[in-house]
Amino acid sequence: MFPLATRTAIVTGGASGIGLAIVQRFLAAGAHVLIADRRASAAETARAVGAEFLQTDVACEDQVAAMFDAARARFGRVDILVNNAGIQPLGVGFDGLTNDLLRRTFDVNVNGVAFGVKHASRALADSGRVINIASFTGLLATPGAAAYAASKFGMSALGLCLAAEEKDSGIRVCNIYPGEVDTPILEHRPQPLTAEQRQKILQPEDVAAAVLFVATLPPRVNIPELIIKPTSQFYL
C-alpha cells in the first residue's frame, strides 16, 4: 500500500537528520520527492535514496521560488511542502547574542519558512499540505536558546497565519513540535548527552512517522499543531 502514490513533496534540509528520515518515509509511501538543501554534496544523498535534488538556500526567496518551479517541471505538481531546514545555535545566552547570529538564525528559521509558505500558497495543488518542523523550544523558555527559541516561535506563528489565511481553501497546515531528537546537531549541545540519555530521546524516524501521518490525513481532516515526545520526557 502506497498512501502517497502520485503525490509530490518538497522537503527542505532533506539530506540529513530529520529531513532525510522524512524523505525516506515519503519515498517508501510512494511519493515523488524533491530534496531542497543548501549543500551541493546533498545531490549524492538524493541519488542514493531515489529523490530529486535542487541546491537551495531557503533564506533566498528566489531560490525558494525556483524549488517549486523545479518540482512542478519534474513532476507536474506539488502536493506537500515540509519546512524542515533550520539552524540551531544552542548554548548562547543573551550576552552572546550578535547581529550576525540573530540575522542568520532568523534568515533560515523564519524568513525561509515565510518564503516557503508564501510560494506554497500559490503552488500547492488542491488539498495540499504544509508541514513545519518547529521545536519544543518554540513553546517553552529554554536557557541558552534565545535566538533559536525566538525563531521557532516565529516559525510557528507563520504556520498559524497561513492556516488562517487558507482556512477556506484546500491547503492544510500543521506545526510539529518535536522534543529533543538524536541528530548530528547534538554534537554542538552545551552539555553532551550520556549514552543513557540518548536512548531516551526521539529518533529522526519518530518525527518522520508523525510527518507521514499528517501528510496522509484526508483533506477534510486537519491537525494544526502536533507535539511529539518520548514517554520518558515530561517537559511538555
C-alpha positions as CSV (number, residue, x, y, z in Angstrom):
1,M,0.0,0.0,0.0
2,F,1.4,3.4,-1.0
3,P,-0.7,6.2,0.6
4,L,1.3,8.9,-1.1
5,A,1.3,7.4,-4.6
6,T,1.1,10.1,-7.3
7,R,1.8,12.8,-4.7
8,T,4.8,15.1,-4.9
9,A,6.6,16.5,-1.8
10,I,9.4,19.1,-1.3
11,V,11.5,18.6,1.9
12,T,13.8,21.4,2.7
13,G,17.0,20.4,4.5
14,G,16.2,16.9,3.4
15,A,19.7,15.5,3.0
16,S,20.4,14.6,6.7
17,G,18.8,14.1,10.1
18,I,15.1,14.6,10.4
19,G,14.8,15.8,6.8
20,L,16.4,12.7,5.4
21,A,14.2,10.4,7.5
22,I,11.1,12.2,6.2
23,V,12.3,11.9,2.6
24,Q,12.8,8.1,3.1
25,R,9.4,7.7,4.6
26,F,7.7,9.6,1.8
27,L,9.5,7.6,-0.9
28,A,8.5,4.4,0.8
29,A,4.9,5.6,0.8
30,G,5.1,6.1,-3.0
31,A,5.7,9.9,-3.2
32,H,7.9,11.7,-5.6
33,V,10.3,13.8,-3.5
34,L,12.5,16.8,-4.2
35,I,15.2,17.5,-1.6
36,A,16.0,21.2,-1.3
37,D,19.3,21.6,0.6
38,R,21.9,24.3,0.5
39,R,24.8,21.8,0.4
40,A,25.9,20.7,-3.1
41,S,27.1,17.4,-1.6
42,A,23.4,16.6,-0.9
43,A,23.0,15.7,-4.5
44,E,24.8,12.4,-3.8
45,T,22.4,11.6,-0.9
46,A,19.4,12.3,-3.1
47,R,20.6,10.0,-5.8
48,A,21.3,7.3,-3.3
49,V,17.8,7.3,-1.9
50,G,16.0,7.9,-5.2
51,A,14.9,11.5,-4.8
52,E,15.4,14.6,-7.0
53,F,17.6,17.4,-5.7
54,L,17.9,21.2,-6.1
55,Q,20.6,23.1,-4.2
56,T,18.6,25.7,-2.3
57,D,19.3,28.3,0.4
58,V,15.8,28.9,1.9
59,A,16.9,32.3,3.1
60,C,16.9,33.5,-0.5
61,E,13.4,33.9,-1.9
62,D,14.3,33.5,-5.5
63,Q,15.8,30.1,-4.7
64,V,12.6,29.1,-2.8
65,A,10.5,30.1,-5.8
66,A,12.9,28.1,-8.0
67,M,12.4,24.9,-5.9
68,F,8.7,25.0,-6.6
69,D,9.3,25.6,-10.3
70,A,11.7,22.6,-10.4
71,A,9.3,20.3,-8.6
72,R,6.4,21.3,-11.0
73,A,8.7,20.9,-14.0
74,R,9.8,17.4,-12.9
75,F,6.6,16.0,-11.5
76,G,3.8,18.3,-12.8
77,R,2.5,19.3,-9.4
78,V,3.4,19.9,-5.8
79,D,1.2,18.5,-3.0
80,I,3.3,18.7,0.2
81,L,5.9,21.2,1.5
82,V,7.9,20.2,4.6
83,N,9.7,23.2,6.0
84,N,12.4,21.3,7.8
85,A,15.6,23.3,7.1
86,G,16.9,25.1,10.1
87,I,19.9,26.1,12.2
88,Q,20.1,25.5,15.9
89,P,22.5,27.8,17.8
90,L,22.2,26.5,21.3
91,G,24.2,27.4,24.4
92,V,24.2,31.1,23.5
93,G,23.0,33.3,26.3
94,F,21.8,36.9,25.9
95,D,25.3,38.2,26.5
96,G,26.5,36.1,23.5
97,L,23.9,37.3,21.0
98,T,25.2,39.2,18.0
99,N,23.8,40.8,14.9
100,D,25.3,38.0,12.7
101,L,23.9,35.2,14.9
102,L,20.4,36.7,15.0
103,R,20.3,37.5,11.4
104,R,21.4,34.1,10.2
105,T,19.1,32.3,12.6
106,F,16.1,34.3,11.5
107,D,17.1,34.3,7.8
108,V,16.8,30.5,7.8
109,N,14.3,29.6,10.5
110,V,11.9,32.4,10.0
111,N,12.4,34.0,6.6
112,G,13.0,30.7,5.0
113,V,9.6,29.4,6.2
114,A,7.9,32.7,5.3
115,F,9.1,32.4,1.7
116,G,8.1,28.7,1.7
117,V,4.5,29.3,2.9
118,K,4.2,32.4,0.6
119,H,5.1,30.3,-2.5
120,A,3.3,27.2,-1.3
121,S,0.0,29.1,-1.1
122,R,0.4,29.8,-4.8
123,A,2.0,26.5,-5.9
124,L,0.3,23.7,-4.0
125,A,-2.3,21.6,-5.7
126,D,-5.8,21.3,-4.2
127,S,-5.8,19.6,-0.8
128,G,-2.1,20.4,-0.4
129,R,-0.3,20.4,2.9
130,V,2.3,22.5,4.6
131,I,4.1,20.8,7.5
132,N,6.5,22.9,9.6
133,I,9.1,21.2,11.7
134,A,9.1,23.5,14.7
135,S,10.5,22.7,18.2
136,F,9.6,22.3,21.8
137,T,11.9,25.3,22.4
138,G,9.4,27.3,20.5
139,L,6.9,26.6,23.2
140,L,9.0,26.8,26.3
141,A,11.6,29.1,27.8
142,T,14.9,27.4,27.4
143,P,18.2,28.7,28.9
144,G,20.8,29.4,26.3
145,A,18.4,29.3,23.3
146,A,17.2,32.8,22.9
147,A,17.9,33.2,19.2
148,Y,16.7,29.6,18.4
149,A,13.6,29.7,20.5
150,A,12.6,33.1,19.2
151,S,13.0,31.9,15.6
152,K,10.9,28.8,16.3
153,F,8.2,30.9,17.9
154,G,8.2,33.0,14.7
155,M,8.1,29.8,12.6
156,S,5.0,28.6,14.5
157,A,3.3,31.9,14.1
158,L,3.8,31.8,10.3
159,G,2.2,28.4,10.2
160,L,-0.8,29.5,12.1
161,C,-1.1,32.7,10.0
162,L,-1.1,30.6,6.8
163,A,-3.7,28.3,8.2
164,A,-5.9,31.3,9.0
165,E,-5.5,32.7,5.5
166,E,-6.1,29.4,3.8
167,K,-9.0,28.2,6.0
168,D,-11.4,28.3,3.1
169,S,-9.1,26.7,0.6
170,G,-7.9,23.1,0.3
171,I,-4.5,23.8,1.8
172,R,-3.9,22.4,5.3
173,V,-1.1,23.4,7.7
174,C,0.5,21.7,10.6
175,N,3.2,22.8,13.0
176,I,5.0,19.8,14.5
177,Y,6.9,20.3,17.8
178,P,9.4,17.5,18.4
179,G,11.2,17.1,21.7
180,E,15.0,16.6,21.6
181,V,16.0,14.4,18.6
182,D,19.1,12.3,18.1
183,T,20.7,14.1,15.2
184,P,24.3,15.2,14.4
185,I,23.5,18.6,15.7
186,L,23.5,17.2,19.2
187,E,27.3,17.2,19.0
188,H,27.1,21.0,19.5
189,R,24.9,20.7,22.6
190,P,26.4,22.7,25.5
191,Q,26.1,19.7,27.8
192,P,26.7,16.4,25.8
193,L,24.1,13.7,26.4
194,T,25.1,10.5,28.0
195,A,24.6,7.2,26.3
196,E,21.6,6.5,28.6
197,Q,20.1,9.9,27.8
198,R,20.5,9.3,24.0
199,Q,18.4,6.1,24.3
200,K,15.5,8.1,25.8
201,I,15.2,10.9,23.2
202,L,13.4,10.9,19.9
203,Q,15.0,9.4,16.8
204,P,14.6,11.1,13.4
205,E,12.3,8.2,12.3
206,D,9.9,9.1,15.1
207,V,9.4,12.6,13.7
208,A,9.2,11.2,10.1
209,A,6.4,8.9,11.2
210,A,4.5,11.9,12.6
211,V,5.0,13.8,9.4
212,L,3.8,10.9,7.3
213,F,0.7,10.6,9.5
214,V,-0.2,14.2,8.9
215,A,0.6,14.1,5.2
216,T,-1.8,11.2,4.7
217,L,-4.8,12.6,6.5
218,P,-7.9,13.0,4.4
219,P,-8.3,16.6,3.1
220,R,-11.3,17.2,5.3
221,V,-9.1,16.5,8.4
222,N,-6.6,18.9,9.8
223,I,-4.3,18.9,12.8
224,P,-2.9,22.4,13.2
225,E,-0.4,21.6,15.9
226,L,1.2,18.3,17.0
227,I,3.6,17.7,19.9
228,I,5.7,14.6,19.8
229,K,8.0,13.4,22.6
230,P,9.2,10.1,24.1
231,T,7.3,8.9,27.1
232,S,10.4,9.2,29.3
233,Q,10.3,13.0,28.9
234,F,7.9,15.3,30.7
235,Y,8.9,18.8,29.8
236,L,5.8,19.2,27.5
